[in-house]
């Protein structure tokens, strides 16, 4: 992964930090990329991808972009995902109990396209569809406000208490902890939300 610069719906550029690099390396890379005359007179939103900037580091960014005739209009710290980004999920050793720590909820407000892979250490909520060929993986629960047609793996850290909820639950494959199921071969279309959960070491699906 690398520094990403792209246009967004407001007249500004969104610059996403590369989480694999240090803050200093990100600033240096932004300076190199933004030196092009193409970006002159641009308005810029910096998304640090969860990294915390000191006031000195912010001032360095302000000064550097001002020298490039660009202007920072906002800082954000939200995590950015795309089809190339992966986060390691640590599987517990056999017999290890799932963690009881409070889980973090991560929300994605878009459809996950085929070929994309989203992972999160905590609960994952997607406001949109999960298309065939897409993968969504979470150590906690997975909630989809849309159609779940791809592959979903909840409780990826070994938590059999995790659930998968969707407005339309038609996954290519469904996995909770180490238990896997596939949809039936029939093409019955449900018109109500459903919840998948583990009971007696099998995945059950019920209307909600």
Number of C-alpha atoms within 10 A of each C-alpha: 12 12 17 14 17 10 12 10 7 8 10 17 22 22 20 24 28 20 18 11 14 12 18 11 14 19 19 14 17 20 16 10 14 19 17 10 9 9 16 16 13 19 18 22 20 19 20 21 17 13 16 12 13 10 9 9 14 16 12 14 19 16 15 19 23 15 13 18 16 20 21 19 13 12 15 16 15 13 16 15 17 12 14 10 13 14 12 8 14 11 13 14 9 7 7 10 11 17 12 7 7 8 14 13 15 17 14 16 11 12 17 25 17 16 13 20 20 20 22 22 20 21 23 25 20 21 16 16 22 28 21 20 16 23 23 21 26 26 28 28 24 28 20 23 18 20 20 29 22 24 22 23 26 33 26 27 26 24 21 22 15 22 24 26 23 25 20 20 25 23 22 19 17 22 24 32 22 14 16 14 14 13 12 9 6 6 8 8 9 12 10 11 17 17 19 21 20 19 11 6 12 13 19 13 16 10 12 10
